[in-house]
Amino acid sequence: MSGSQSSGRIHIYLPFLLLFFAFLVVEARLYWLQIIQHQAFSERARGEQIRKIEVSPKRGTIYDRNLQKLAINI
């Protein structure tokens, strides 16, 4: 009977152990990304956020109801 009980305990604890191990793997990865690799990701993000792009506006001519030009693009 004791062999049956220990086998039952293994079946009960095994999913919890696997879940705990998976949690540890995720936590280790988060630690690696957020603590160890913080500087590299911070520099990479800063490089992608700060850039100047000059966009020239394209405006059309505005007409009144008699097709007289009210405003034109210079």
N, C-alpha and C positions, 0 to 999 in steps of 0.2 A: 504494500500500500504506500510505503514511503517513496518508492520509485515513481509511482503514479503522481504523487503530490508534487515532487520536485519537477517533473515534466510539465505539470500544470502551471507551476510558478514561472517556469521559463516562458511558456506561451503567454502568460500575463505580462511579464516584465520586458519581453523582447520588443514589442512595439514602443514602449516608453523609452527604452534604451536607444532605439533607432531614432526616435523623435528628438531625444536629447542630443544625440550625436549630430543630427542634421542642424539643430539649433546652434550647437557649438561651431559648426562649419560656417554658418551664416554670420555669426557674431565675429568670428576670426576674419572673415572677408570684410565686414564692415569696419573693423578696427584697422585693417590694412589700408583700406581706401581712405578713411576719414582721418586717421592719425598719422600713419606712415607716409602716405602719398599726398597729404594735404597740400604741400608746397607746389608740387608739380601740377596738380589739378587747379590750384588757385591761379598760377601763372598762365595756364592754358585758357582758363575762363576769362581772365583779364585781357588776354590777347584777342579773344573773339568778341568781347563786348566793346572795346574801345577802338573804333575806327571811324574815320571821317570820310564821308562820301558826299560829294557835291552834286546835287540834283538840280538841274535847271528846269524851271517850270515851263510847261508847254501850254500856252493859253491861246485861245482862239479869238476871233473877232466877234464883238457883240453888236448886234443890229437891233434897230427898233422895228416897229411894225411896218414901216414904209421902206425897209431895207436900207436905211441910212446907217452908216457906221457910227456907233456910239463910243466904242473903245476898241483899240487895236493893240496888237502885241508889238512892242518895240524891240 
